[in-house]
Each structure stands twice: as C-alpha cells, then as structure tokens.
Amino acid sequence: QLHSDQDKGDGSLKYILSGDGAGTLFIIDEKTGDIHATRRIDREEKAFYTLRAQAINRRTLRPVEPESEFVIKIHDINDNEPTFPEEIYTASVPEMSVVGTSVVQVTATDADDPSYGNSARVIYSILQGQPYFSVEPETGIIRTALPNMNRENREQYQVVIQAKDMGGQMGGLSGTTTVNITLTDVNDNPPRFPQSTIHLRIPESSPVGTAIGSIKATDADTGKNAEVEYRIIDGDGTDMFDIVTQKDTQEGIITVRKPLDYETRRLYTLKVEAENTHVDPRFYYLGPFKDTTIVKISVEDVDEPPVFSRSSYLFEVHEDIELGTIIGTVMARDPDSASSPIRFSLDRHTDLDRIFNIHSGNGSIYTSKALDREISQWHNLSVIAAEINNPKDTTRVPVYVRILDVNDNAPQFAVFYDTFVCENARAGQV
C-alpha cells in the first residue's frame, strides 16, 4: 500500500502508478493506494519490477508530493524441477577398467534462485544401472562400480540418473536422463585354435604358390585387438610350405613353396602359431596371447605324364649307314607309383619325308630311308611318350640328329670349258 502524509482520508487525493507492469500486472486502488497483482507472478520470468508512484490532487491534478520510485522483488519458491540438456546421453568406457573410472559427467540445471534457499541445489542419484555404475551426488560424474567388467559377457548398459533439488530432501522436484554406456574392447583375450590338429589335402600337380587351404584362430576381442599373425614355427614341411596372414578375414593361408611329388613324400606336418599383434601389457597375466596347432598336409597322387631321361637328345650318324640301323634310343618312365608301360611315337610333322622311325616299345630310333648329308645336315625330330593305360597323358622331347659326312661324291668341274688352240702352238704352251 502507498500512502501520502497529505492524505486526510477525505478522498481528495488520487494515487497513480507507472513503470514495469503498471496497469497490466500491477494495478493500484487510486483512493486507498493498495497495489494488487492481476495474475500469478513467475520469478524465473522476471525477478523484480521497478515502479514509480505519485499522489495528486484529484481536483487540480497537481502532485502533492514528488514522484517516488520503489522496487517489487519476487521471492523464489521451488516451482522448477532440474532438467538435463539431453534426454539421452551416449558414453563409453574401456572394459576391465578399475573401479571408480570416470565414464561421463551429466549436469542438470534448475531455473530457481540459487542464492535463495535450496530450491536450485541439485543432488544426483542413480535409479538404474547398479551395481555396475555409480554417480557422484554433487558433481554428476558417473563412474564404474564393479571390477573386471567384461565386454565379451555384456557390452551395453543403460543407466538412469536422477537430479533432485532441495538438496535431495523430501519434497524436492526431480528430473531424469538416460545414459547409454558401451564397454569398448581391450585385448584381454588370446587367440585360440578351435582344433589341435587340422588336416588339409593337395594334389601333387599343384604349382608353386597354390593355396592349399586356410586356418583361423578365434579371438573374442574385436578390431585391432583381434588381429593375429600366423607363422610356421616347426615341422618337417617348413621348407615346402609358406603361410600368409589374410588381414581382412584374419585367416592364415597356407601355400605351396616348392614342387610336390606324391611318389617322394605323401604327408607333411607343420606346427603353426597364431599370435596377437597388439598386446596390452596390463593383461599379460591372462596370456600367453598366442596359440599353436598341428597342420597335417596329405599329398594326393595325380596321374603324371611320362618323364624322359633327358630334356633333349643329340644323335650323330654317318650318312652311309644301312637302312634300319638304330641311330639312338630315348628312354622315358612313368613317375607314378603304378608305373604304367610307355609307348613311343614320332611326331610326323617333324619328319614329313618319313626318313626315320621308332620302335614303340623301347624308344629305339632307326632309319627308314637313305640319309644324305649334302641334302640335309640336321634333322630335328619330336618324340612322343604316352602311357599305355592313359594315352592322352603324353610328353614330348626334342631329338636332334646330326648327319656326318662320308666321301661319297666325286669332284665336279664348276663350269664347262670351251677353248681354242692354234695349230702351230709350241709344246708347253698354256
């Protein structure tokens, strides 16, 4: 209520109000000076209002006192609950972290007056997520609460945090938020082969570089923590095979390093090791972070073509030999354990004149036509060896026949001589 000392109570004075909210939020009874609020006032909207009051003569409208200024201050009540800026938070923490490891901090704000009472004093508590996590009441920092939390057992956690004002006392207002926490991977699991012995097979005809098969050690970790490197550490086939680590699949690909021969050796044994490439020293006690397995490689028999005793043959023969004379013999064998008989033949494209022939059973080459060094000094033949049991499986070898000279040609004059001599030529004249 406003009151002037000049007010005699006879209604001759009139009170006027101006300033913040005058006439709308605040109205004054012009006769009594009583000030009323027209609606509920919200401190969080405006904490104080500055008004000016004046008393004037109702008849002359002249001020009877100087204008005075006053402030209406709005006292706070606890009418705002704490609120979080995010409805859902996302956070992560490494698995196997020690108890008390900080995960994330959540902060709620309260619109009430922090300088008046406890209306804006917020205390945090955890409604969901125990016993895995805890929250500091004053700061809102979420921490791990259990030791050795294993991502491989459980990866995702949902934690609900409550913020309550009035210092957490009864009657305080509260708000909540959800924090989705993911355990990130650490290398706490060594690689393990699912089998102690692995069997692989490969045909003996496989060329060098051929992939025989793949082996894989499983690792419960992910990403770089699951990366392994494979190597052959022992066995009787260390010089015959290689192993390559396939980065995208984390498999070990075993390849042929040297030519294989079923008839020489039919079984190889390798000891293969898989080791993590990124080992965390904190978890050495869970190791060793490697494992071994035995790989047995069986070499399978393939029907191989005949093999000649030489890569090529050179025979020399005089041109005057009789027809049917053997000029040389080629030899071939079946490298397979069955040792099938061999049949020999001449490739007639290399002997169109049919000067030579070959005994199909023993590989002896003989003449079927007369030889003449002066017509052809060299004959380049191709001999074919085929298994009798598998005629399609053939091998060829070049045979070079050199014809040696004999004295079978009389001298011949290069030109016909036609000349004249005078009848009186002297003896001895050319």
Summary of the structure (lengths in Angstrom):
residues: 430
radius of gyration: 54.9
end to end distance: 173.1
largest distance: 197.6
contacts: 1213
relative contact order: 0.08
helix: 4%
strand: 42%
